[in-house]
């Protein structure tokens, strides 16, 4: 076993040896923070986050000029297009003089693009390139959040364009309002007061961080195709925004001391440095998204990899819970459950609930409506579907077509033992239906609430 594997196993043992419920509130928060830090480092070392960040670097460089051209056209309609260059310079500032050179070249490309003379095909390609970047970002976020189903094409296209049209206006408006506020006579008067002046200067230094955190929080809530709680998004955005703002100082020092790279790579040095800078920015964005995921689903901190490994008994209980909730809503004339609502209710990642719902739909137990997002109802009357049918659907949910039980070698004793165990489960359930399960669970819950009150 390698030293890294030994250290990883030791760290995992130390962090998960104690139950959080047995710790004091302060120690519980500290332990949860350490577990999150461990999970983030583990995900980075496993390479999935870094691979996604590198993929986004290529797409970003390919889409940068069309994205800025589209943003420039929108900002021009509001008369604030002149703010595009200062913002681009601020983003590339850590690259030093090379950043100014890149910004001038990019702005030159943008100015050379005339949307009015592109024609239908050219405009379509421009929009497609930008939408492809947004789609790549959504896929990366969905991967972090363990979401397997992307948005429908029409919804994806409309939401992407909404963000691209409204996003730049909101960002530059916020920056403009902030700049106007700090340049106002009232604020300048406060700066003359010694104590209040220090407070105002501190707030002025804090505002760029707050704007970046707000932008990241907006991204974390909107982009993944799942419900992200605002508190979880703010936790990830606060850490990522702080890192993003602070990263510029360290990278500027790195660029200032990298004259040897210019001597080695000559004209390629500026391209290499810009790609490293974009990569680090995307890595921070994905780290913040991963932190938001773990904050919302702390039970996943101990699960390595992108896929959550659930035991058979956990899957069976989850399926029974889902069927119970759907049945209770149906027979109680309550609103039907959506996927996000079920995820919040059971506290299990999106992908696992989606997998179980897919198995239940294939077995004809539940069906989804045409709503957006879809909601789930019984596919047939629950009094005609037994609990055993549901359990069988869960047991066979992930069987590969070429590797079913029937394809395995036949052994009489083994086959008879499995058949007897299956019959024993069926007999013990006495043909109980999902309707009986749903209706018997609701009075028990009401009685528990009454006794607790």
C-alpha positions as CSV (number, residue, x, y, z in Angstrom):
1,X,0.0,0.0,0.0
2,X,1.3,3.4,-0.9
3,X,2.1,6.1,1.7
4,X,-0.7,8.3,0.4
5,X,-3.3,5.5,0.7
6,X,-2.1,4.8,4.3
7,X,-2.4,8.5,5.2
8,X,-5.8,8.7,3.5
9,X,-7.1,5.7,5.4
10,X,-5.8,7.1,8.7
11,X,-7.3,10.5,8.1
12,X,-10.7,8.9,7.3
13,X,-10.6,6.8,10.4
14,X,-9.8,9.8,12.7
15,X,-12.5,12.0,11.1
16,X,-15.3,9.4,11.1
17,X,-14.5,7.5,14.3
18,X,-16.9,9.6,16.4
19,X,-20.6,10.3,15.8
20,X,-21.3,14.0,15.4
21,X,-24.3,13.6,17.8
22,X,-22.0,12.7,20.7
23,X,-20.0,15.9,20.4
24,X,-20.6,19.3,21.8
25,X,-21.9,22.0,19.4
26,X,-18.5,23.6,19.0
27,X,-16.7,20.4,18.4
28,X,-19.4,19.2,16.1
29,X,-18.9,22.3,13.9
30,X,-15.2,21.9,14.0
31,X,-15.4,18.2,13.0
32,X,-17.9,18.9,10.2
33,X,-15.5,21.6,8.9
34,X,-12.6,19.2,8.9
35,X,-14.7,16.5,7.2
36,X,-15.6,19.0,4.4
37,X,-12.0,20.1,4.0
38,X,-11.0,16.4,3.8
39,X,-13.7,15.7,1.2
40,X,-12.8,18.6,-1.0
41,X,-9.0,17.7,-1.0
42,X,-10.0,14.0,-1.7
43,X,-12.1,15.1,-4.7
44,X,-9.3,17.3,-6.1
45,X,-6.8,14.5,-5.7
46,X,-9.1,12.0,-7.4
47,X,-9.0,14.2,-10.4
48,X,-12.7,14.7,-11.3
49,X,-12.8,18.4,-10.3
50,X,-9.5,19.1,-12.0
51,X,-10.6,17.3,-15.2
52,X,-13.9,19.3,-15.3
53,X,-11.9,22.6,-14.7
54,X,-9.5,21.7,-17.6
55,X,-12.4,21.0,-19.9
56,X,-14.0,24.3,-19.1
57,X,-10.7,26.1,-19.9
58,X,-10.9,24.9,-23.5
59,X,-14.6,25.8,-23.8
60,X,-14.0,29.2,-22.2
61,X,-11.2,30.2,-24.5
62,X,-13.2,29.1,-27.5
63,X,-16.3,31.0,-26.4
64,X,-14.7,34.1,-24.8
65,X,-15.0,36.4,-27.8
66,X,-18.6,35.4,-28.8
67,X,-19.6,35.7,-25.1
68,X,-18.2,39.2,-24.8
69,X,-19.7,40.2,-28.1
70,X,-23.1,39.2,-27.0
71,X,-22.7,40.9,-23.6
72,X,-21.3,44.0,-25.4
73,X,-24.5,44.1,-27.6
74,X,-26.7,43.9,-24.5
75,X,-24.7,46.5,-22.6
76,X,-24.7,48.8,-25.5
77,X,-28.5,48.9,-25.5
78,X,-28.3,50.2,-21.9
79,X,-25.4,52.6,-22.7
80,X,-22.9,51.0,-20.3
81,X,-20.7,49.2,-22.9
82,X,-17.7,51.2,-21.9
83,X,-17.5,49.3,-18.6
84,X,-16.7,46.1,-20.3
85,X,-13.0,46.8,-20.8
86,X,-12.3,47.8,-17.2
87,X,-14.0,44.7,-15.9
88,X,-11.9,42.5,-18.3
89,X,-8.8,44.3,-17.3
90,X,-9.7,43.7,-13.6
91,X,-10.1,39.9,-14.3
92,X,-6.8,39.7,-16.1
93,X,-4.9,42.0,-13.7
94,X,-2.9,39.1,-12.1
95,X,-1.3,38.5,-15.5
96,X,0.4,42.0,-15.3
97,X,1.3,43.6,-18.6
98,X,0.4,40.5,-20.5
99,X,-3.1,40.8,-19.1
100,X,-3.5,44.3,-20.6
101,X,-2.2,42.9,-23.9
102,X,-4.8,40.1,-23.9
103,X,-7.6,42.4,-22.9
104,X,-6.8,44.8,-25.8
105,X,-6.7,42.0,-28.3
106,X,-10.0,40.5,-27.0
107,X,-11.7,43.9,-27.1
108,X,-10.3,44.4,-30.6
109,X,-11.9,41.1,-31.7
110,X,-15.2,42.1,-30.0
111,X,-15.3,45.5,-31.8
112,X,-14.7,43.8,-35.1
113,X,-17.8,41.6,-34.7
114,X,-20.8,43.3,-36.2
115,X,-23.9,41.4,-35.1
116,X,-26.0,43.3,-37.6
117,X,-24.0,42.0,-40.6
118,X,-23.4,38.5,-39.4
119,X,-26.5,37.1,-41.0
120,X,-28.8,34.5,-39.7
121,X,-26.2,31.7,-39.9
122,X,-23.4,33.8,-38.3
123,X,-25.7,35.0,-35.5
124,X,-26.8,31.4,-34.9
125,X,-23.2,30.2,-34.6
126,X,-22.4,33.0,-32.2
127,X,-25.3,32.1,-30.0
128,X,-24.6,28.4,-30.2
129,X,-21.0,28.9,-29.1
130,X,-22.1,30.8,-26.1
131,X,-24.9,28.3,-25.2
132,X,-22.4,25.5,-25.6
133,X,-20.3,27.1,-22.8
134,X,-23.3,27.4,-20.6
135,X,-24.2,23.8,-21.3
136,X,-20.7,22.7,-20.4
137,X,-20.9,24.6,-17.1
138,X,-24.2,23.0,-16.3
139,X,-22.9,19.5,-16.9
140,X,-19.9,20.3,-14.6
141,X,-22.3,21.5,-11.9
142,X,-24.6,18.6,-12.3
143,X,-21.7,16.2,-12.0
144,X,-20.7,17.9,-8.6
145,X,-24.4,17.6,-7.5
146,X,-24.7,14.0,-8.7
147,X,-27.5,15.0,-11.1
148,X,-27.9,12.6,-14.1
149,X,-30.7,14.3,-15.9
150,X,-30.0,17.6,-17.8
151,X,-32.6,20.2,-18.4
152,X,-34.9,19.8,-21.4
153,X,-33.5,21.4,-24.5
154,X,-36.1,24.2,-24.7
155,X,-35.8,25.1,-21.0
156,X,-32.0,25.0,-21.3
157,X,-32.0,27.3,-24.2
158,X,-34.4,29.8,-22.7
159,X,-32.7,29.9,-19.3
160,X,-29.2,30.3,-20.8
161,X,-30.3,33.2,-22.9
162,X,-32.0,34.8,-19.9
163,X,-28.8,34.6,-17.9
164,X,-26.7,35.9,-20.8
165,X,-29.1,38.8,-21.4
166,X,-29.9,39.8,-17.8
167,X,-26.7,38.8,-16.0
168,X,-24.3,41.4,-17.5
169,X,-26.9,44.2,-16.9
170,X,-27.3,43.2,-13.3
171,X,-23.5,42.9,-12.7
172,X,-22.6,46.2,-14.2
173,X,-25.6,47.9,-12.6
174,X,-24.5,46.7,-9.2
175,X,-20.9,47.9,-9.8
176,X,-22.1,51.2,-11.1
177,X,-24.4,51.8,-8.1
178,X,-21.7,50.8,-5.7
179,X,-19.2,53.2,-7.4
180,X,-21.7,56.0,-7.4
181,X,-22.5,55.4,-3.8
182,X,-18.9,55.6,-2.6
183,X,-18.3,58.7,-4.7
184,X,-21.3,60.5,-3.3
185,X,-20.9,63.6,-1.2
186,X,-22.4,61.9,1.9
187,X,-19.8,59.1,1.8
188,X,-17.0,61.6,1.3
189,X,-18.2,63.6,4.3
190,X,-18.2,60.4,6.4
191,X,-14.6,59.7,5.3
192,X,-13.6,63.0,7.0
193,X,-14.7,61.6,10.4
194,X,-11.9,59.5,11.8
195,X,-13.8,56.5,13.2
196,X,-16.5,56.4,10.6
197,X,-14.0,56.9,7.8
198,X,-12.2,53.8,8.8
199,X,-15.4,51.8,8.8
200,X,-16.4,53.2,5.3
201,X,-12.9,52.3,4.0
202,X,-13.3,48.8,5.4
203,X,-16.7,48.4,3.7
204,X,-15.3,49.7,0.4
205,X,-12.6,47.0,0.5
206,X,-15.2,44.4,1.4
207,X,-17.6,45.3,-1.4
208,X,-15.7,43.5,-4.2
209,X,-15.8,40.3,-2.1
210,X,-19.5,40.7,-1.5
211,X,-20.2,41.2,-5.2
212,X,-18.2,38.1,-6.2
213,X,-19.9,36.1,-3.4
214,X,-23.3,37.2,-4.6
215,X,-22.5,36.3,-8.2
216,X,-21.2,32.9,-7.2
217,X,-24.3,32.3,-5.0
218,X,-26.6,33.2,-7.9
219,X,-24.7,30.7,-10.1
220,X,-24.8,27.9,-7.5
221,X,-28.5,28.2,-7.1
222,X,-29.5,28.6,-10.8
223,X,-27.1,26.4,-12.8
224,X,-27.5,22.9,-11.3
225,X,-30.6,21.0,-12.4
226,X,-31.6,20.4,-8.8
227,X,-32.9,22.4,-5.8
228,X,-29.9,24.1,-4.0
229,X,-30.8,25.6,-0.7
230,X,-29.8,29.3,-0.4
231,X,-27.8,28.6,2.8
232,X,-25.8,25.9,1.1
233,X,-25.1,28.1,-1.9
234,X,-24.0,31.0,0.3
235,X,-21.5,28.8,2.2
236,X,-19.9,27.6,-1.1
237,X,-20.1,31.1,-2.6
238,X,-18.4,32.7,0.5
239,X,-15.5,30.3,0.4
240,X,-15.1,30.3,-3.4
241,X,-15.6,34.1,-3.6
242,X,-13.0,34.8,-1.0
243,X,-10.5,32.4,-2.6
244,X,-11.2,33.9,-6.0
245,X,-10.5,37.4,-4.9
246,X,-7.4,36.4,-2.9
247,X,-6.1,34.2,-5.7
248,X,-5.3,37.2,-7.8
249,X,-2.6,38.4,-5.4
250,X,-0.8,35.1,-5.3
251,X,-1.0,34.6,-9.1
252,X,0.3,38.2,-9.7
253,X,3.3,37.4,-7.6
254,X,3.8,34.2,-9.5
255,X,3.6,36.0,-12.9
256,X,6.1,38.7,-11.7
257,X,8.6,36.0,-10.8
258,X,8.1,33.9,-13.9
259,X,10.4,35.7,-16.3
260,X,12.2,32.4,-17.0
261,X,9.0,31.0,-18.6
262,X,9.0,33.9,-21.1
263,X,12.6,33.0,-22.0
264,X,11.7,29.4,-22.5
265,X,8.3,29.6,-24.1
266,X,8.7,33.0,-25.9
267,X,5.4,34.0,-27.4
268,X,3.6,31.0,-26.0
269,X,4.2,32.2,-22.4
270,X,1.2,34.6,-22.4
271,X,-1.1,31.8,-23.7
272,X,0.1,29.3,-21.1
273,X,-0.2,31.8,-18.2
274,X,-3.7,32.8,-19.3
275,X,-4.8,29.1,-19.5
276,X,-3.4,28.5,-16.0
277,X,-5.3,31.6,-14.7
278,X,-8.6,30.5,-16.3
279,X,-8.1,26.9,-15.0
280,X,-7.5,28.1,-11.4
281,X,-10.6,30.2,-11.6
282,X,-12.8,27.4,-12.7
283,X,-11.3,25.0,-10.2
284,X,-12.2,27.5,-7.4
285,X,-15.8,27.7,-8.8
286,X,-16.2,24.0,-8.8
287,X,-14.7,23.7,-5.3
288,X,-17.3,26.1,-4.1
289,X,-20.0,24.1,-5.8
290,X,-18.7,20.9,-4.2
291,X,-18.6,22.6,-0.8
292,X,-22.2,23.7,-1.2
293,X,-23.2,20.1,-2.1
294,X,-21.5,18.6,1.0
295,X,-23.0,21.3,3.2
296,X,-26.5,20.4,1.9
297,X,-25.8,16.6,2.1
298,X,-23.3,16.1,4.9
299,X,-24.0,12.3,4.9
300,X,-22.1,12.2,1.5
301,X,-18.8,13.4,3.1
302,X,-17.6,9.9,3.7
303,X,-18.5,8.7,0.2
304,X,-15.5,8.8,-2.2
305,X,-16.1,9.3,-5.9
306,X,-19.0,10.9,-7.7
307,X,-21.4,7.9,-7.2
308,X,-23.0,7.2,-3.8
309,X,-22.8,3.5,-2.9
310,X,-26.1,2.5,-1.2
311,X,-26.6,-0.9,0.3
312,X,-29.6,-3.0,-0.8
313,X,-31.4,-2.4,2.5
314,X,-31.0,1.4,2.2
315,X,-32.3,1.3,-1.4
316,X,-35.3,-0.8,-0.3
317,X,-36.2,1.6,2.6
318,X,-35.8,4.6,0.3
319,X,-38.1,3.0,-2.3
320,X,-40.7,2.3,0.4
321,X,-40.4,5.8,1.8
322,X,-40.9,7.3,-1.7
323,X,-43.9,5.1,-2.5
324,X,-45.4,6.0,0.9
325,X,-45.0,9.7,0.4
326,X,-46.5,9.5,-3.1
327,X,-49.4,7.4,-1.9
328,X,-50.1,9.7,1.0
329,X,-50.2,12.8,-1.2
330,X,-52.4,11.0,-3.8
331,X,-55.0,9.6,-1.3
332,X,-54.9,12.8,0.8
333,X,-55.6,15.0,-2.3
334,X,-52.3,16.9,-1.5
335,X,-49.9,18.3,-4.2
336,X,-47.9,15.6,-5.9
337,X,-44.2,15.2,-5.1
338,X,-41.5,16.6,-7.4
339,X,-38.0,15.1,-7.6
340,X,-36.5,18.0,-5.7
341,X,-39.1,17.8,-2.9
342,X,-38.4,14.0,-2.5
343,X,-34.6,14.7,-2.4
344,X,-35.1,17.3,0.4
345,X,-37.5,15.0,2.3
346,X,-35.2,11.9,2.3
347,X,-31.9,13.8,2.5
348,X,-30.3,11.6,-0.2
349,X,-28.5,13.0,-3.3
350,X,-30.5,13.7,-6.5
351,X,-29.0,10.8,-8.5
352,X,-30.0,8.1,-6.1
353,X,-33.6,9.2,-5.8
354,X,-33.8,9.6,-9.6
355,X,-32.5,6.0,-10.1
356,X,-35.1,4.6,-7.7
357,X,-37.9,6.6,-9.4
358,X,-36.7,5.3,-12.8
359,X,-36.9,1.7,-11.6
360,X,-40.4,2.3,-10.1
361,X,-41.5,3.9,-13.4
362,X,-40.2,1.0,-15.5
363,X,-42.0,-1.4,-13.2
364,X,-45.3,0.5,-13.7
365,X,-45.5,1.6,-10.1
366,X,-45.3,5.4,-10.5
367,X,-45.5,7.8,-13.4
368,X,-44.4,11.3,-13.9
369,X,-46.6,14.2,-15.0
370,X,-46.0,16.6,-17.9
371,X,-45.4,19.5,-15.4
372,X,-42.2,21.4,-15.3
373,X,-40.6,20.1,-13.2
374,X,-42.5,16.8,-13.4
375,X,-44.3,15.4,-10.4
376,X,-44.9,11.8,-9.5
377,X,-48.2,9.9,-9.2
378,X,-49.2,6.2,-8.9
379,X,-49.1,4.7,-12.4
380,X,-51.9,2.3,-11.3
381,X,-54.1,2.1,-8.3
382,X,-51.8,1.4,-5.3
383,X,-54.3,-1.2,-4.0
384,X,-53.4,-3.4,-7.0
385,X,-49.6,-3.1,-6.4
386,X,-48.0,-5.1,-3.6
387,X,-45.0,-4.1,-1.5
388,X,-43.3,-7.3,-2.8
389,X,-43.6,-5.9,-6.4
390,X,-41.9,-2.7,-5.3
391,X,-39.1,-4.6,-3.6
392,X,-38.6,-6.8,-6.7
393,X,-38.3,-3.6,-8.8
394,X,-35.6,-2.2,-6.6
395,X,-33.7,-5.5,-6.5
396,X,-33.5,-5.7,-10.3
397,X,-33.1,-1.9,-10.9
398,X,-29.4,-2.0,-11.9
399,X,-29.1,-5.4,-13.5
400,X,-27.1,-5.2,-16.7
401,X,-29.0,-6.7,-19.7
402,X,-26.2,-9.2,-20.3
403,X,-25.7,-10.2,-16.7
404,X,-29.0,-11.2,-15.2
405,X,-29.7,-14.0,-12.6
406,X,-30.8,-16.3,-15.4
407,X,-27.4,-16.0,-17.2
408,X,-25.5,-17.2,-14.1
409,X,-24.6,-21.0,-13.8
410,X,-27.5,-23.0,-12.5
411,X,-27.0,-24.9,-9.2
412,X,-30.1,-26.7,-7.9
413,X,-29.4,-26.1,-4.2
414,X,-28.6,-22.4,-4.7
415,X,-31.7,-21.8,-6.9
416,X,-34.0,-23.5,-4.4
417,X,-32.6,-21.5,-1.5
418,X,-33.2,-18.3,-3.4
419,X,-36.7,-19.3,-4.3
420,X,-37.5,-20.3,-0.7
421,X,-36.1,-17.0,0.6
422,X,-38.2,-15.1,-2.0
423,X,-41.4,-17.0,-1.0
424,X,-40.7,-16.4,2.7
425,X,-40.6,-12.6,2.0
426,X,-43.8,-12.8,0.1
427,X,-45.5,-14.8,2.8
428,X,-44.4,-12.5,5.6
429,X,-45.8,-9.5,3.8
430,X,-49.2,-11.2,3.5
431,X,-49.9,-9.5,0.1
432,X,-49.8,-6.1,1.6
433,X,-50.4,-3.3,-0.9
434,X,-48.8,0.1,-1.3
435,X,-52.2,1.7,-0.5
436,X,-52.3,0.0,2.8
437,X,-48.7,1.1,3.5
438,X,-49.4,4.7,2.7
439,X,-52.7,4.9,4.6
440,X,-51.3,3.1,7.7
441,X,-48.2,5.3,7.8
442,X,-50.1,8.6,8.0
443,X,-52.1,7.8,11.2
444,X,-48.8,6.6,12.9
445,X,-47.1,9.9,11.9
446,X,-50.0,11.9,13.3
447,X,-50.0,10.0,16.6
448,X,-46.2,10.6,16.9
449,X,-46.7,14.3,16.4
450,X,-49.5,14.4,18.9
451,X,-47.4,12.6,21.6
452,X,-44.4,14.8,20.9
453,X,-46.5,17.9,21.2
